[in-house]
Amino acid sequence: MYGRTTEEVYISADQLQHGRSTVDTVIHELAHHTTGAEDGEEAHNAEMTRLAGQVVEATAKGYFDEFLKDPNFVW
């Protein structure tokens, strides 16, 4: 959930249990933050696509490899 007055993203613990749901939720909520748009609005949808593309590009370049190798990292 994105709090417009506080400009904070709130993610429930159940969304943090798996990597995919965590990333999906973060992208979704960040798109609210960066656009101010509501679910289903074109600006929100376009921003989610843009952010997802950045995540894919960073992953392909190996930016997260060392972080994910950390033995203390747990989804």
Secondary structure, 3 states (H helix, E strand, C coil): CEECCCCEECCCHHHHCCHHHHHHHHHHHHHHHHHCCCCCCHHHHHHHHHHHHHHHHHHHCCCCHHHHHCCCCCC
